[in-house]
Amino acid sequence: MDNPSTSKQTLSMSQSTSHCEETVEPNFYFSPNGTKYWIPSVDTTEKPKKDTTFNSWEDVVTMYKSYAGDAQMVINKLSNSSLYFKNNFFEYLAEDGELRNMFWADDISRSNYKLFGDVLAFDTTYHTNRYFMIFVPFMGVDCYKKCVTFGAGLISNETIDSYKWLLEVFIKAHSKQPQLVLTDQDPAMKQAVSAVLTDSRHRLCMWHVTDKIPSKLKGEMERNTEIKSCVHKLVWNVFIKPETFEHRWHEMINDYDLSSNKWLTDMYAIRHQWVPAYFRELPMCCLMKTTSRCESINSQFKVYSSEGNTLVEFTLCFEQALNAQRFVQRQLQLILQQRHL
């Protein structure tokens, strides 16, 4: 897995990052057949001219980078979108002429968050673009128990500051914190959630915890299989109360003589962060116990995207994946409406 923080490939910006704020006209036009074309905002001297000749392909690439800087094209596109469609949201961070972080959410994503934003899950995925920027989708569950997207971000590294920036902008876009936020056990992510989402309950992904059980047990395979089955039956039970969970956990520890297992002891110490019994009172908490829904949309997104994509290609792929998700939601909505006719 590539390490974004050590990558030597950087994302150059071909012009001032403040340009988007000064734009008063949309940088696009429609062809006679209705196709929409985006136009880079550059000086006339930098625009390609008819009958221009080049000495090599390297000169062509240089011209392209100067005329159609990848990062700037995406910034222009998303900035204009939020400028002319008031319910769309976009914000980015640039340092020393390089794009570091960005977050965007259209009007449908923001409307979905108002309706289904009690529970929020987010996870990271890699290899979606040639700059090794990390893709972070924000997900929830709608009234059809299907994945719904509340927005998405790109960050240049997985530091506490990057996650804090992303979460702060997310709250700025949606104006309220979720009741419950679900993540994996990434330490930087955990600290950022605690610092920014102060009104939310933070819950760890159960799958990331239970998946480690086989590697944390010693002894015969048959015995370990029994222990894993016992743990799964206990922690995945959404109907028991905390006191019942604790009683049965201690019974399991005594029955299998596991009191000296440090990992199980540590997981029990933070049981209130990942066991469903401690979240029973929160709305919709039982619909999301893992970040698998984020991983599902990540997998779907990778059907359209690839690690060689530019940011322009990346955003187009994201829109395609989002449209596919929303098409399913519209189908379900239509089926429900027909049943009530």
N, C-alpha and C positions, 0 to 999 in steps of 0.2 A: 504494500500500500504506500503510495507516495506521501511524503510528509510535506504539507503545504508550507510549513514555516521555514523549511530549508530549501524549497524550490528556488532555482535561480531565474526562472522565467517570471518576468514581471509584466504588469498590465499597464502599458503606457497610455497616456491621455494626450491627444493631439492638440488640445486647446484648453483654455481656462475653464476650471470647474464651475465658475460663477456664470458661465454663458447661459445656462439653462434658465436661471432666474431672470435674465434680461430678455429672453425670447418673448415676443409679443404675437408672432404668427406661427402656426403649426408648420413644421418642417416636413411636409409631405404633399403629394398631389395624387390625383386619380387619373388613370389612363382612360381612353374612350370606352374600354370594355369593363371599367370599374375596378381594375387592379390598383391597389394602394402602394405607392412608392415613398420610401423615406429618403430625405435629402440631407446629407451631412451639412452642418452649419460651419462653413469655412470661407475664407477669403476667395474672391474670384480668381486670384492668381494660382490658387491651389486646386481649382477644379479641372478635371480632365477636358482636353480640347480635341475636337475632331481632327483626324489625320495625324495625331501625335505618334511619333515613333520612339521606340526604346531600344537601347543597345543590348539589354539582357533582361532575363526574367527578374533578376534582383532589382532592377530599376522599376519594373512594374510593381513589385511588392512594396518598394519604398514609396511610390506614388500612392498606392492603395492605403498604406498606413497613414500617410499625410492627409489624404483626402477623406478617408472613411475610417478614422480611428475607432476601433471596435468598441472600447469602453464608452467613448463619447457618443457614438450612435445609440447605444442602449440608454445612456443617461438622457439624451435628447428625446428619444422615443417615450420613455416612461415619464419624464418631466412634462412633456407636452400632453400626455394622456391625463395626468393629474391636473394640468392647467385647464384643459378644455372639458374634462369630465370631472366635475367637482367632487364626486364621491370616490374617485380613485385616489390612492395614496402612494407616494413614492418618496423615499429619502435615501441618501447615500453618504458615504464618508470617503473623502480623498485626501491623501497625504503625499506631499512632494510630487505632485503630478501623477499619482497612481491611485487607482480605485482600490479601496481596502474592503469596504463593506457596503451592502445595499439591501433594502427591504422594499417590497411592493405588495399591494393588495388592491384589487379592483372593487367596484361597488357590490358585486355579488358576494365576494369573500367577506366584505365588511357586514353585509346584511346577514349572511350566514352566522357570523360570530355573534351578532345581537340575539339571534334565535337559539343557537346551539353552543354558545361559548362558555357554558358552565365548566366543561371539562376540556382541557387543552393538552395535546401531546406534540412533542417535537423531537426530531432525531436528525442526525447528520448522515450525509452520503457523499461519496467521492467519485472521481473520474467522470464528471459530467461536463467538463470544459477543459480546454487546453492550458488554462492558467492555474490549474489545481485549486481553484477557489471551491470552498466547501458549501454544498447545497443544504439548506435547512428549511424544510417545509413545516408549516404549522397546521395541525390536523385536529379534527373533532369528529363527532358522530351526529348525523342528522336524524330526522324523525323516521326515516326508513332503515335505520341502523347501518347506513352506508357511510363511507369516508367522505368528509367534506373539508375543503381547504380554506383556511382563514388567512392565508398569505404565505409568502416565501421570502427567504433571504439568501444571500451569498456572503460568506465571510472569508477573509484571507488566512485566518489561523484559528485554532481552538483555544484561545486564551480566555481568561476571566473577563478581560476588558471587551473582547469581541462579542462574547455572549451577553454581557451587560448592555452594550450598545444595541444589540439586536432586540433584546427584550424591552428595553426602554422605548425604542422606536415602535415596536409592536403595540405596546400600551398606548403610545401617542396616537397610533392609527385607529385603535378600537375604543379608547376612552374608558375602559374598565378592565379589571383583572379577572381571570377565571377563578372559580372556586377551588378547582383542583388542577394541578399541572403534573403531567406524567413524563418522565425522562428515564434514560439509562443511568448508570452509576458513574458517569464521567465526573471527576472532581471539580473541574472548572465550571461545567454546566451547573452542578449542584450549588456552588458558591454564588454564581450569577443569579440563579433563581431565588436564593435566600435574600440576596441584596436588593433585587428589583421587585419581585412579586411578593411583597410583604403581606398582602392580604389573602394570599392563596395557600392552600395545603399542597405540599410537594410530595409526590408519590413516586417511588422507584418502579421501574418495569419488572413485573414478576418473572417474566421469562428469562431475563438476564440473570436473575438470582437463581432460579430453579435449574437452569441449564448447567450451572457449575457443580451441582450436587455430585455427579459421578466422579469428578476429579478431586473432590474434597473428602471422599470416603476411602477407607482402607479395609482390606479383608476380602472375603470370598465374594465372587460376582453375584451369586444367588442372594446372599444376605444384603448386599448393597442394592440390588434391584428391589428387594422388599422395602428397604428404608426409603428409597426414592419414591416408590409407589405410596408409601405411608405419608411422606411429606407432601406429595402432590394432592392427595385426597384431603389433607388438612388445610393447606394454604389456599387452594383454589375454591374452597367452599365459601360462597358469598352469603350464606344464610346464618352462620353461627356468629355468636357475640364474642367480644374480646376475651371474656373470662372463660368461655368454653374453649376457645382456641388455646389459651395458655395452659389450661388443665390437660388437654389432649397432647399438647407439645411435650409437656413434662413426662407424661406417660410414655410417649415414644422414646424420649431420651433415656428413660430408665429401662424400658424393655430391651433396647438395643445397646445399652451401656455406652452412650455417646457423650457423657458429661465432659470428657476430656477433648472433644472435638472443638478446636478453637473457632473454626469457620462457622459452625452451627451456633455456637455461643454468640459470636459477633452478629450473625443474622437475626438471632432472637432479640438481641439488644436494640436493634433498629427495626423491630417488627412493625412498629407504628408507621413506618415509611413505605412498606410494600405489601403487607397482608390485608386483603379486602375487608376483614372483620373490623378494622379500625377506620374504615371509610364508608360504612353502611349508611350513614345519615346524609351523605352528600348526593345530590341529584345526578343520575346517569353514571355514577362512579363504577357500577358493575358492568357497564357496556365497554369500558376501557380499562383493562387491567395490565395491558402491555403496550409497548410502542410498535407492535406488529402492524398496526394500521398505517403508521408512518412508513415502515419498511415496505408495506404493500404499495403505497403510492410511489415510493422510491423506485421499486422494481418496475412499476408501470411507466414511470418517467424514463427509465433507462431503455425501455423499448424504443423510445423516440430519440433519445439523446445518446451521445458518445463522448469519450474523453478528448476527442480531437476537435470538438465544436468550438467555434468562436462564441463570444457572449451574445452576438446577434442571433446565431443559430440556436444557442442555448435557450434564449427567451422564446423563440418560435416553437421549440420543442416543448417547453413548459406549457405554453398556451395550448398546444395540441393535446397534451396529456390532460390538462384541466378541462378542455372541451369534451374529451371522452368521458371524464368523470361526471360532468354536468349533463351529458346526454343520457346517461343511465338514470340520473336523478329525475330528469324530465319524463323519461319513460315510466318510471314508478309513479310519478305524480299523475300522469295521464291515466294509468291503470286505476289508481285510487279514485280519480274523478269519475271514471266510467262506472265504477261499482256503485256510486252514489246517485247515478242517474235514475 
